[in-house]
Amino acid sequence: SQSPKKHLVTREEGVHQTMQLSKSWRNKPLFRRQGDVRFKSGLEASKLLIAEANRRDAHEIEYIDSVSSTMECLSPLFDRNPRYAFVAKQLMEPERFVQFRVAWMDDVGVVRLNRGFRIQYSSSLGPYEGPLHL
């Protein structure tokens, strides 16, 4: 007479769990600019996220390519569970951007100045890792 284990996303156990469609997440606007922007399918959500990346960072071609391929791969996930579109939107914006300058003298004796930066996207999995870019 034990009650079955309940999972956060599904009502069934096992490998082939059926996902519940969360209509409340689908009714929330993904963006609130020039009216509320909602999506009806995962592909539409991925296109909205790619358009937002293009709007903000059109000059970063490699970043746009990366966002496009990632969001297109994730569109079936957005279909099954729309809340992940909102998570993807949060992860697209850097959490921290550190910019610094380094002054140095070359072999000829000329003082040069270089700019360095570090972009940190998410600390949710622990401390930031990765290189600094000059």
N, C-alpha and C positions, 0 to 999 in steps of 0.2 A: 504494500500500500504506500510505496514511496512515489512522490510526484516526479515525473521525468525532468531531466535537466533542461533548463531553458537557456538558449543562446541569445546574445544581444540582437543579432540580425535575423535569425531564422527561428522557426518553431519546431524544426525537425533536427534530428541528430544524424550523424554519419557523414560520409564523404560527399554525397550528392545532395546537399541541402538545397532547398528551393528558397530563393531570395524573396523577401517581401518587398513589394514596391512601396516606397514611402511617398505618398502623394503630398504630404505636407512640405517636404523638401522641394518637390517640383513646383509648388506654388509660390515659393520664395523667389524674389528677384536675384539673379546672379550679379547684376550691376544696377546701380541707381544713378544713372546719368541720362539726362534727357528722357525722363520717364523710367519706369521699372522695366528692366530687360530680363525676361524669363525664357526658359528653354523647354521644349517638349520632348526632345530625344537626346541621347548621349552625343550623337554627331553634332547636333545643334549646339550643345554645351561646349564641345571641343572647338567648334568654329568661333563661338563667342570669346573663348579664352585666347585663341590664336589672334583674333582681331584686336583684343585688348593689349596683347604683347606687341603687336604691330603698331598700335597707337602710341604706346609709351616708348618703345625702343626700336623704331624702324631702322635706325642706323646700325644696329647690332645684327648683322645678317646670320652669323653662326648661331646666335641665341634664338633667333626667330625660327631657323631650321630645326633646332633642337626642340623647341616648344611645339612646333607643328607636328613633328614625328611622334613626340611623346603623347600629345593630346589625342592624335588620331588613333594611337594604340589603346589609349584609355577610354575611348568613347563607348565600347561595350560595357565597361565598368560603370560609367556614368548612367547608362541605360538601366542597369540592374539596381544601382544604388546612387541616386542623384546627389546625396550629400558629399560624395567624393569630388564632385565638380567644385564645391565650395572650398574643400581642402586644397585642391589644385590651385585655385585662385589665390589662396593664402601663401602657398609655397612659391608662386611665381614672383612675389615681391620680396626683395632681400630684407632680412631682419636687421642687418647691420652693414654699413659701408664705411670702411676706414681708408682715408686717403692721407698720404704723407709725402714729404719730399726728402731727398737725399742729396746733399752737396758733397762733391768730391773733386779732387785735383788729378788731372790726367798726367801723362808722362812728360808733356811739354810744359806743364805748370799752369795750365788754364783751369780755372775753377768752373766746374760744370754742375748743373742742377738737373736731377731726374725726379720724376713723380712716380710714386708707387701706390698701389691700392690693394685692398683685400675686400672681397664681397662675401658675406656670410649669409646663407639663406635660411637655415633652420637649425636650432640647437635642441630640437625635440628628442634627438637620439643620443645626446651627450655633448661633450665639448666640441668646439669647432676644430676641424683639421684642414690641412691643405696649405699650399704655398702662398707667399706674397708675390705680387706681380709688379715688375718694374717696367 
